[in-house]
Amino acid sequence: MKHIVLTVGALALVIGLLKLAPATASIEAQATSEETAHPAVDPALEALTTPWGEPNLQGMWVHDVEIPLERPDWVGDREFFTEEEIAALDAQRGRWLDHDYRAERGTPHDVSGAYNAVFHLQKETGKRTSLIIDPPDGKMPARTTAYNEKQAAWNEWRLKLLQASEACKNNEGTCGGWKYAPPHPEYFDPAPFYPLGAVNRADGPEDRGNSERCLAGYLPAGGEGTNFSSGQNGFTRRIVQAPGRISMFYDTGQGQSWQRPTILMNGSPHLPSHVKGWWGDSRGHWEEDTLVIDVTNFNEKTSVFGAKENLHMVERFRRTGPKTLEYTVTMEDPTTWLAPWTARVEYSRMDDYPNRFYTDNRCHEGNYGLPALLRGARIEEAEWKAGKGPHPAEICISGCSEKVGAEEDPDQTGNRFRNPFE
């Protein structure tokens, strides 16, 4: 039998190598992990033209400044803010926007809309005084009589559901100026409209509005009355191209990401007019270096600044440089506005490897608020019917919030671009 004899020096060398082996393997694994986490940028995404010869719009795009949708009155007819105005607007918003706020403990105000500053973005003011470029005054055209009448009817129905609550009794929240009265006879009746916003009732999930149901993703990338340049919650757009079609994904709001239906580029006509969709029906074509998308066939569950099923939208995307993308959109709805209007947004290309897209709708992740609210409403109804509790209409679950942050926003307008020199 042979014996292996190691000297002290040889033994030390073996032990050292054994100790080194795991470290070396760890370093190699870490290097592999780094390469996986930060892969080399795909040259196909960096090129301004795709391999099949079309303008290359691919990548992740974000609007990294904040610009008002409509031009503030105090600016006059100027297209750009001065440097002094930009600095003053940034300072103003930094003083009173998005501060953590708690109302009196144990009140509805303390739990209604109780999002703190971590859920919102603060962006620097952009140079332009409005996203709207047409009409030239930077203002949205006037609304039609039909729109105003329908909006008034919606507001009246919403207030009927609220009139027996403490909000109307105290003349606060959205009930300001409305009467305080016993529960309205129509409280349990079906809604006369599809309720895009929450109402003071929870007969079903639709009563809670699209935003509360994590369904606030609309084209062009915002919802009812929002600033689609990004606003407080922001959004990022990812564009992927293939011959004959284009895909766009939006990561918007507080985790309310959504995939836009594929944009067909094959010259096919729109779907029949009776076929409606949440994001309409998109048909695209190229006009030299510009992607033009014609969008129709929206349904009544969509609301883009008040326009719904009659909305016609024309979008234009154009690369203006290796890291910049210009987006122009024209809105037309003769039942909502007296004339079409056009807005423009400039996007910046995000780096591909440090950023990740979350394609699930994270708004619902672990969110028990909506089912708990519906369950609570059933309990309240049962207690009322048994004579053990108040009428459900007397309990305020929507429209009861007082304005928050009064110490920073004394006029309580929430105007993000009010005159900072007044």
VEXKOLSE-24642 format. One record per residue (C-alpha): residue number from 1; x, y, z. Coordinates in pm, 1 decimal, always signed. Example, Ala and Ser with C-alpha at 12.3 -4.5 7.8 and 13.67 -1.06 7.14 Angstrom:
BEGIN
{1,{+1230.0,-450.0,+780.0}},
{2,{+1367.0,-106.0,+714.0}},
This chain:
BEGIN
{1,{+0.0,+0.0,+0.0}},
{2,{+139.2,+331.4,-104.8}},
{3,{+139.2,+628.5,+127.3}},
{4,{+120.8,+995.8,+21.5}},
{5,{+348.0,+1212.6,+224.5}},
{6,{+304.9,+1591.4,+222.5}},
{7,{+552.5,+1831.9,+357.8}},
{8,{+430.1,+2115.9,+575.7}},
{9,{+483.1,+2359.8,+287.1}},
{10,{+293.8,+2139.7,+40.5}},
{11,{+11.4,+2095.1,+288.0}},
{12,{-15.8,+2467.5,+334.6}},
{13,{-27.7,+2514.5,-41.5}},
{14,{-312.7,+2262.2,-78.0}},
{15,{-511.8,+2426.9,+202.9}},
{16,{-460.5,+2767.3,+41.9}},
{17,{-582.0,+2640.7,-294.0}},
{18,{-886.4,+2484.2,-131.5}},
{19,{-966.9,+2814.2,+38.1}},
{20,{-913.1,+3004.2,-285.4}},
{21,{-1135.1,+2777.6,-498.4}},
{22,{-1470.9,+2889.2,-351.2}},
{23,{-1368.3,+3253.9,-367.4}},
{24,{-1265.6,+3216.9,-731.7}},
{25,{-1592.3,+3040.4,-812.6}},
{26,{-1781.8,+3314.7,-629.6}},
{27,{-1605.6,+3587.2,-829.7}},
{28,{-1677.0,+3406.3,-1154.8}},
{29,{-2043.2,+3360.6,-1058.3}},
{30,{-2066.4,+3727.5,-964.2}},
{31,{-1919.6,+3829.5,-1297.5}},
{32,{-2168.2,+3607.8,-1477.6}},
{33,{-2448.6,+3755.9,-1268.7}},
{34,{-2337.8,+4110.7,-1348.9}},
{35,{-2330.7,+4030.3,-1720.0}},
{36,{-2681.2,+3888.1,-1694.0}},
{37,{-2810.5,+4183.7,-1491.9}},
{38,{-2642.7,+4441.8,-1716.5}},
{39,{-2628.6,+4295.3,-2067.0}},
{40,{-2470.7,+4487.1,-2349.1}},
{41,{-2706.6,+4733.4,-2516.8}},
{42,{-2864.6,+4580.7,-2825.1}},
{43,{-2723.5,+4767.1,-3127.9}},
{44,{-3059.7,+4717.4,-3299.5}},
{45,{-3220.8,+4944.2,-3039.1}},
{46,{-2953.0,+5211.2,-3077.9}},
{47,{-2992.5,+5242.1,-3455.6}},
{48,{-3230.0,+5504.1,-3595.7}},
{49,{-3349.8,+5257.5,-3861.0}},
{50,{-3472.3,+4899.9,-3814.2}},
{51,{-3309.6,+4612.0,-4007.7}},
{52,{-3616.3,+4609.3,-4236.7}},
{53,{-3577.5,+4978.8,-4318.9}},
{54,{-3835.8,+5158.6,-4100.5}},
{55,{-3765.2,+5444.0,-3854.7}},
{56,{-3667.9,+5283.7,-3524.2}},
{57,{-3887.5,+5395.7,-3233.5}},
{58,{-3795.6,+5105.9,-3005.9}},
{59,{-3696.6,+5144.0,-2643.5}},
{60,{-3831.6,+5279.5,-2317.2}},
{61,{-3939.4,+5642.9,-2319.5}},
{62,{-4022.4,+5880.0,-2035.0}},
{63,{-4126.9,+6243.6,-2000.9}},
{64,{-3884.6,+6375.0,-1740.8}},
{65,{-4020.2,+6726.8,-1682.0}},
{66,{-4363.9,+6856.5,-1590.8}},
{67,{-4555.4,+7091.4,-1818.7}},
{68,{-4915.9,+7208.7,-1771.9}},
{69,{-5166.0,+7071.9,-2020.6}},
{70,{-5321.5,+7416.3,-2065.3}},
{71,{-5134.9,+7746.5,-2056.7}},
{72,{-5184.8,+7931.5,-1724.8}},
{73,{-5365.7,+8264.5,-1763.9}},
{74,{-5088.4,+8455.9,-1589.7}},
{75,{-4838.5,+8358.4,-1862.2}},
{76,{-5029.6,+8540.0,-2134.8}},
{77,{-4951.2,+8420.1,-2487.4}},
{78,{-4588.2,+8323.0,-2418.5}},
{79,{-4481.5,+7976.1,-2535.7}},
{80,{-4199.0,+7938.9,-2282.8}},
{81,{-4142.2,+8007.3,-1913.5}},
{82,{-3847.5,+8224.2,-1815.3}},
{83,{-3567.1,+8071.0,-1609.1}},
{84,{-3684.6,+8278.8,-1311.8}},
{85,{-4038.4,+8144.2,-1347.7}},
{86,{-3917.4,+7784.0,-1369.6}},
{87,{-3714.8,+7822.7,-1049.8}},
{88,{-4009.2,+7984.1,-870.8}},
{89,{-4254.8,+7714.2,-984.9}},
{90,{-4019.0,+7439.1,-868.8}},
{91,{-3982.3,+7605.2,-530.3}},
{92,{-4358.1,+7655.4,-498.6}},
{93,{-4446.2,+7292.5,-570.2}},
{94,{-4169.0,+7176.7,-342.5}},
{95,{-4325.6,+7369.1,-53.6}},
{96,{-4680.0,+7238.4,-68.0}},
{97,{-4716.5,+6937.1,-291.8}},
{98,{-4701.9,+6575.4,-181.8}},
{99,{-4634.9,+6635.6,+185.5}},
{100,{-4745.0,+6355.9,+415.6}},
{101,{-5077.9,+6443.7,+568.9}},
{102,{-5296.8,+6298.4,+842.9}},
{103,{-5637.3,+6434.3,+929.7}},
{104,{-5797.7,+6398.5,+1269.2}},
{105,{-5765.2,+6035.8,+1379.9}},
{106,{-6088.0,+5839.1,+1369.9}},
{107,{-6249.0,+6053.2,+1098.2}},
{108,{-6328.8,+5956.2,+736.8}},
{109,{-6077.7,+6217.4,+623.8}},
{110,{-5795.0,+6024.3,+784.6}},
{111,{-5843.8,+5718.1,+565.3}},
{112,{-5986.6,+5869.1,+247.6}},
{113,{-5715.1,+5919.1,-11.5}},
{114,{-5447.4,+5853.5,+247.6}},
{115,{-5152.5,+5824.5,+12.8}},
{116,{-4833.0,+5979.5,+136.6}},
{117,{-4546.5,+6139.7,-51.3}},
{118,{-4371.2,+5814.3,-139.9}},
{119,{-4643.9,+5738.2,-395.6}},
{120,{-4589.8,+6055.4,-599.7}},
{121,{-4322.7,+6200.3,-823.1}},
{122,{-4179.8,+6548.4,-813.4}},
{123,{-4052.4,+6662.4,-1151.5}},
{124,{-3883.2,+6983.4,-1250.2}},
{125,{-4081.0,+7234.5,-1453.2}},
{126,{-4029.7,+7215.7,-1828.3}},
{127,{-3969.2,+7515.5,-2050.9}},
{128,{-4295.3,+7511.6,-2243.7}},
{129,{-4598.3,+7682.2,-2091.7}},
{130,{-4848.1,+7424.2,-2220.9}},
{131,{-4863.9,+7084.0,-2385.0}},
{132,{-5145.3,+7210.1,-2606.3}},
{133,{-5002.4,+7361.0,-2923.2}},
{134,{-5329.5,+7407.8,-3109.3}},
{135,{-5533.1,+7623.3,-3050.5}},
{136,{-5242.1,+7868.5,-3034.4}},
{137,{-5359.2,+8008.6,-2700.3}},
{138,{-5269.5,+7675.7,-2536.7}},
{139,{-5623.2,+7618.1,-2411.7}},
{140,{-5857.4,+7325.2,-2464.9}},
{141,{-6155.3,+7425.2,-2684.2}},
{142,{-6488.2,+7497.6,-2517.0}},
{143,{-6718.3,+7208.4,-2434.6}},
{144,{-7040.4,+7139.5,-2620.7}},
{145,{-7383.8,+7197.7,-2472.1}},
{146,{-7449.9,+6820.6,-2485.0}},
{147,{-7136.4,+6749.3,-2283.7}},
{148,{-7217.9,+7012.3,-2020.1}},
{149,{-7572.6,+6879.8,-1979.7}},
{150,{-7453.3,+6521.9,-1939.8}},
{151,{-7186.3,+6629.9,-1692.0}},
{152,{-7444.0,+6824.4,-1489.3}},
{153,{-7672.1,+6519.0,-1479.9}},
{154,{-7382.4,+6301.9,-1361.2}},
{155,{-7290.7,+6549.2,-1086.2}},
{156,{-7652.0,+6572.9,-972.3}},
{157,{-7686.8,+6194.5,-944.7}},
{158,{-7356.6,+6167.2,-759.1}},
{159,{-7467.5,+6431.5,-507.8}},
{160,{-7802.2,+6259.3,-455.1}},
{161,{-7610.1,+5961.4,-319.8}},
{162,{-7409.4,+6190.4,-92.4}},
{163,{-7675.5,+6427.1,+41.8}},
{164,{-7752.9,+6234.1,+362.8}},
{165,{-7385.8,+6214.3,+467.7}},
{166,{-7181.8,+6420.8,+708.9}},
{167,{-7007.5,+6579.0,+409.3}},
{168,{-7326.3,+6756.3,+304.2}},
{169,{-7417.4,+6830.8,+662.2}},
{170,{-7083.2,+7004.2,+712.5}},
{171,{-7073.7,+7152.6,+359.5}},
{172,{-6735.1,+6999.3,+276.9}},
{173,{-6569.2,+6780.2,+17.5}},
{174,{-6746.2,+6753.1,-316.8}},
{175,{-7075.4,+6832.6,-140.5}},
{176,{-6998.5,+7202.2,-106.4}},
{177,{-7311.7,+7397.6,-197.1}},
{178,{-7539.8,+7092.6,-219.1}},
{179,{-7833.6,+7039.9,+15.1}},
{180,{-7822.8,+6821.7,+325.6}},
{181,{-8128.0,+6596.5,+311.1}},
{182,{-8256.1,+6249.0,+400.7}},
{183,{-8138.1,+5953.5,+188.3}},
{184,{-8250.7,+5998.9,-170.5}},
{185,{-8515.1,+5753.1,-302.0}},
{186,{-8283.3,+5668.3,-593.8}},
{187,{-7998.3,+5561.1,-366.6}},
{188,{-8028.4,+5191.3,-453.7}},
{189,{-8129.1,+5242.6,-819.5}},
{190,{-7896.2,+5138.5,-1104.0}},
{191,{-7653.8,+5409.3,-1215.2}},
{192,{-7783.1,+5614.1,-1510.6}},
{193,{-7425.5,+5628.4,-1648.7}},
{194,{-7124.3,+5404.4,-1633.1}},
{195,{-6957.7,+5553.9,-1321.4}},
{196,{-6600.5,+5635.4,-1422.4}},
{197,{-6548.0,+5801.5,-1085.0}},
{198,{-6629.5,+5667.8,-738.8}},
{199,{-6966.6,+5752.6,-586.2}},
{200,{-7097.3,+5737.5,-229.5}},
{201,{-7213.0,+5379.9,-264.0}},
{202,{-7070.2,+5029.5,-303.3}},
{203,{-7344.8,+4820.2,-460.5}},
{204,{-7078.0,+4666.9,-681.9}},
{205,{-6720.9,+4732.6,-797.3}},
{206,{-6841.4,+4970.4,-1070.8}},
{207,{-6959.1,+5215.5,-803.7}},
{208,{-6597.2,+5262.2,-700.7}},
{209,{-6480.1,+5410.9,-1030.5}},
{210,{-6200.3,+5304.0,-1261.9}},
{211,{-5910.1,+5444.0,-1061.7}},
{212,{-6008.6,+5268.8,-739.2}},
{213,{-6048.6,+4947.8,-938.6}},
{214,{-5694.9,+4982.9,-1082.6}},
{215,{-5834.6,+5052.3,-1431.3}},
{216,{-5709.6,+5406.5,-1487.2}},
{217,{-5490.6,+5332.5,-1789.2}},
{218,{-5635.7,+5518.5,-2089.4}},
{219,{-5491.9,+5643.8,-2412.6}},
{220,{-5301.9,+5860.7,-2472.3}},
{221,{-5170.7,+5757.4,-2127.2}},
{222,{-5391.8,+5922.5,-1872.3}},
{223,{-5748.4,+5921.1,-1752.3}},
{224,{-6028.5,+6160.2,-1674.1}},
{225,{-5889.6,+6510.9,-1641.1}},
{226,{-5528.0,+6399.3,-1601.5}},
{227,{-5214.0,+6547.6,-1746.8}},
{228,{-5090.5,+6280.4,-1986.7}},
{229,{-4738.7,+6424.7,-1993.8}},
{230,{-4681.3,+6231.6,-1669.0}},
{231,{-4837.0,+6422.4,-1382.9}},
{232,{-4762.1,+6319.5,-1026.9}},
{233,{-4771.3,+5945.5,-1081.7}},
{234,{-4596.3,+5936.3,-1415.7}},
{235,{-4570.8,+5671.4,-1682.7}},
{236,{-4315.3,+5506.0,-1905.6}},
{237,{-4382.2,+5376.2,-2254.6}},
{238,{-4201.4,+5079.1,-2410.2}},
{239,{-4215.2,+5040.3,-2788.4}},
{240,{-4131.0,+4716.3,-2969.8}},
{241,{-4143.2,+4692.2,-3349.5}},
{242,{-4174.8,+4407.7,-3597.5}},
{243,{-4248.8,+4409.7,-3969.1}},
{244,{-4615.8,+4494.9,-4012.3}},
{245,{-4696.1,+4566.6,-3646.3}},
{246,{-4596.2,+4768.7,-3339.9}},
{247,{-4645.6,+4693.0,-2970.7}},
{248,{-4665.4,+4952.6,-2692.8}},
{249,{-4670.4,+4886.7,-2320.4}},
{250,{-4745.2,+5151.6,-2057.8}},
{251,{-4628.2,+5144.9,-1696.0}},
{252,{-4849.0,+5415.3,-1552.2}},
{253,{-4995.5,+5548.6,-1230.9}},
{254,{-4937.8,+5357.3,-910.2}},
{255,{-4859.4,+5022.3,-1069.7}},
{256,{-5149.0,+5030.7,-1319.2}},
{257,{-4950.6,+4896.8,-1612.0}},
{258,{-5126.5,+4784.6,-1931.6}},
{259,{-5059.6,+4650.8,-2277.6}},
{260,{-5202.8,+4842.2,-2569.2}},
{261,{-5362.0,+4627.8,-2842.6}},
{262,{-5119.8,+4560.3,-3126.2}},
{263,{-5102.2,+4843.2,-3379.4}},
{264,{-5148.9,+4692.2,-3725.0}},
{265,{-4943.8,+4842.7,-4007.7}},
{266,{-5079.0,+4633.4,-4296.8}},
{267,{-5325.4,+4882.2,-4443.0}},
{268,{-5631.0,+4699.4,-4309.9}},
{269,{-5943.2,+4906.3,-4229.1}},
{270,{-6075.8,+4977.1,-3881.0}},
{271,{-6303.4,+4725.3,-3713.8}},
{272,{-6678.9,+4772.2,-3770.9}},
{273,{-6809.3,+5070.7,-3573.6}},
{274,{-7017.2,+4853.8,-3338.6}},
{275,{-6704.8,+4672.6,-3215.5}},
{276,{-6582.2,+4887.2,-2925.7}},
{277,{-6273.3,+4857.1,-2707.5}},
{278,{-6122.3,+5004.8,-2392.9}},
{279,{-5831.2,+5145.2,-2593.7}},
{280,{-6010.7,+5166.5,-2924.4}},
{281,{-5887.1,+5024.3,-3251.8}},
{282,{-5549.4,+5140.3,-3383.6}},
{283,{-5431.1,+5141.8,-3744.1}},
{284,{-5086.3,+5278.0,-3826.8}},
{285,{-4882.6,+5383.7,-4127.0}},
{286,{-4559.9,+5570.2,-4199.0}},
{287,{-4540.4,+5921.8,-4336.9}},
{288,{-4168.2,+5951.2,-4413.4}},
{289,{-4000.5,+5940.6,-4067.6}},
{290,{-4325.8,+5971.5,-3868.1}},
{291,{-4545.2,+5692.4,-3735.8}},
{292,{-4910.5,+5796.6,-3768.6}},
{293,{-5173.7,+5602.8,-3571.3}},
{294,{-5545.1,+5653.0,-3629.5}},
{295,{-5752.5,+5541.7,-3328.4}},
{296,{-6131.1,+5496.1,-3322.2}},
{297,{-6392.1,+5257.9,-3174.1}},
{298,{-6358.5,+5356.1,-2807.3}},
{299,{-6622.6,+5235.6,-2562.5}},
{300,{-6819.1,+5424.6,-2298.2}},
{301,{-6582.8,+5303.9,-2024.4}},
{302,{-6306.1,+5521.1,-2165.2}},
{303,{-6272.2,+5885.2,-2068.4}},
{304,{-6004.6,+6107.2,-2217.7}},
{305,{-6065.9,+6453.0,-2076.1}},
{306,{-6436.7,+6376.2,-2093.2}},
{307,{-6446.0,+6225.7,-2444.6}},
{308,{-6571.6,+5867.3,-2458.1}},
{309,{-6713.5,+5646.4,-2732.0}},
{310,{-6713.2,+5923.5,-2995.5}},
{311,{-6344.6,+6007.9,-2956.5}},
{312,{-6123.1,+6007.4,-3265.3}},
{313,{-5751.6,+6031.8,-3196.7}},
{314,{-5456.1,+6072.4,-3433.6}},
{315,{-5111.9,+6009.7,-3281.2}},
{316,{-4775.7,+6092.8,-3438.2}},
{317,{-4438.6,+5959.9,-3321.5}},
{318,{-4110.3,+6093.0,-3461.3}},
{319,{-3750.3,+6037.5,-3353.1}},
{320,{-3575.2,+6372.3,-3317.4}},
{321,{-3240.1,+6228.1,-3209.1}},
{322,{-3069.7,+5917.9,-3066.1}},
{323,{-3227.4,+5980.5,-2725.1}},
{324,{-3538.9,+6184.5,-2803.1}},
{325,{-3888.9,+6109.4,-2930.0}},
{326,{-4157.6,+6361.9,-3019.3}},
{327,{-4521.4,+6264.6,-2961.5}},
{328,{-4807.2,+6471.3,-3102.2}},
{329,{-5174.0,+6380.3,-3057.2}},
{330,{-5487.9,+6539.8,-3198.3}},
{331,{-5821.7,+6483.4,-3020.4}},
{332,{-6155.0,+6517.6,-3195.5}},
{333,{-6503.1,+6454.0,-3057.1}},
{334,{-6787.6,+6677.3,-3179.0}},
{335,{-7003.0,+6565.6,-2884.6}},
{336,{-6742.7,+6687.7,-2632.8}},
{337,{-6548.6,+6983.4,-2784.3}},
{338,{-6645.4,+7258.0,-3025.3}},
{339,{-6320.6,+7202.7,-3218.3}},
{340,{-6030.2,+6955.8,-3235.6}},
{341,{-5716.1,+7024.7,-3034.0}},
{342,{-5353.9,+6909.1,-3042.7}},
{343,{-5090.9,+6850.5,-2774.5}},
{344,{-4722.1,+6764.6,-2797.0}},
{345,{-4494.2,+6582.4,-2553.5}},
{346,{-4117.8,+6526.2,-2577.6}},
{347,{-3985.0,+6197.8,-2440.8}},
{348,{-3633.0,+6092.2,-2344.9}},
{349,{-3488.3,+5748.4,-2411.9}},
{350,{-3417.4,+5553.7,-2093.1}},
{351,{-3113.8,+5329.1,-2057.9}},
{352,{-3209.8,+4968.8,-2124.8}},
{353,{-3005.6,+4772.6,-1871.8}},
{354,{-3053.1,+4965.6,-1541.0}},
{355,{-3431.4,+4981.7,-1587.4}},
{356,{-3689.7,+4709.3,-1569.1}},
{357,{-4051.6,+4693.8,-1678.1}},
{358,{-4306.2,+4534.2,-1449.8}},
{359,{-4571.3,+4395.1,-1678.3}},
{360,{-4815.8,+4287.3,-1409.1}},
{361,{-5079.3,+4528.5,-1281.4}},
{362,{-4920.9,+4586.2,-941.0}},
{363,{-5204.0,+4811.2,-824.4}},
{364,{-5398.4,+4500.8,-719.6}},
{365,{-5103.5,+4322.6,-559.0}},
{366,{-5204.4,+4252.9,-198.7}},
{367,{-5472.7,+4522.2,-220.7}},
{368,{-5771.7,+4417.8,-11.4}},
{369,{-5927.1,+4764.3,+0.7}},
{370,{-6190.0,+4707.3,-268.7}},
{371,{-6320.7,+4364.5,-155.1}},
{372,{-6316.3,+4484.4,+206.1}},
{373,{-6516.8,+4793.6,+110.5}},
{374,{-6777.1,+4585.0,-71.5}},
{375,{-6800.7,+4342.2,+220.2}},
{376,{-6834.6,+4629.7,+466.0}},
{377,{-7118.1,+4779.0,+259.3}},
{378,{-7310.9,+4449.4,+276.3}},
{379,{-7268.6,+4440.2,+654.2}},
{380,{-7388.8,+4801.1,+688.5}},
{381,{-7694.5,+4726.7,+474.6}},
{382,{-7780.4,+4419.9,+684.0}},
{383,{-7746.1,+4616.0,+1008.4}},
{384,{-7965.7,+4897.4,+872.9}},
{385,{-8236.1,+4655.5,+763.7}},
{386,{-8224.2,+4494.6,+1108.4}},
{387,{-8266.0,+4836.2,+1271.3}},
{388,{-7918.9,+4825.1,+1424.6}},
{389,{-7736.4,+5088.2,+1219.8}},
{390,{-7773.1,+5403.6,+1007.2}},
{391,{-7891.5,+5411.6,+648.8}},
{392,{-7593.0,+5338.0,+419.8}},
{393,{-7640.5,+5677.9,+252.1}},
{394,{-7552.8,+5847.3,+580.7}},
{395,{-7205.5,+5689.7,+579.5}},
{396,{-6960.1,+5881.1,+363.4}},
{397,{-6725.5,+5660.6,+159.3}},
{398,{-6668.4,+5893.2,-137.0}},
{399,{-6671.6,+6269.3,-180.0}},
{400,{-6619.9,+6333.0,+189.2}},
{401,{-6250.0,+6425.2,+195.9}},
{402,{-6150.7,+6770.7,+298.1}},
{403,{-5874.3,+6939.9,+101.6}},
{404,{-5539.5,+6840.5,+243.5}},
{405,{-5227.6,+7040.3,+304.0}},
{406,{-5403.2,+7371.6,+365.8}},
{407,{-5097.8,+7508.2,+539.9}},
{408,{-4894.8,+7469.6,+218.0}},
{409,{-5177.9,+7533.4,-30.5}},
{410,{-5380.2,+7814.5,+129.3}},
{411,{-5615.3,+7874.1,-163.8}},
{412,{-5693.9,+7501.2,-180.4}},
{413,{-5697.1,+7496.5,-560.5}},
{414,{-5441.6,+7221.4,-611.2}},
{415,{-5313.7,+7427.4,-904.6}},
{416,{-4964.2,+7299.9,-975.5}},
{417,{-4881.0,+7594.6,-1199.4}},
{418,{-5039.9,+7892.8,-1028.8}},
{419,{-4856.5,+8225.0,-1039.4}},
{420,{-4565.4,+8183.6,-794.2}},
{421,{-4512.5,+8560.4,-768.5}},
{422,{-4853.3,+8645.2,-624.3}},
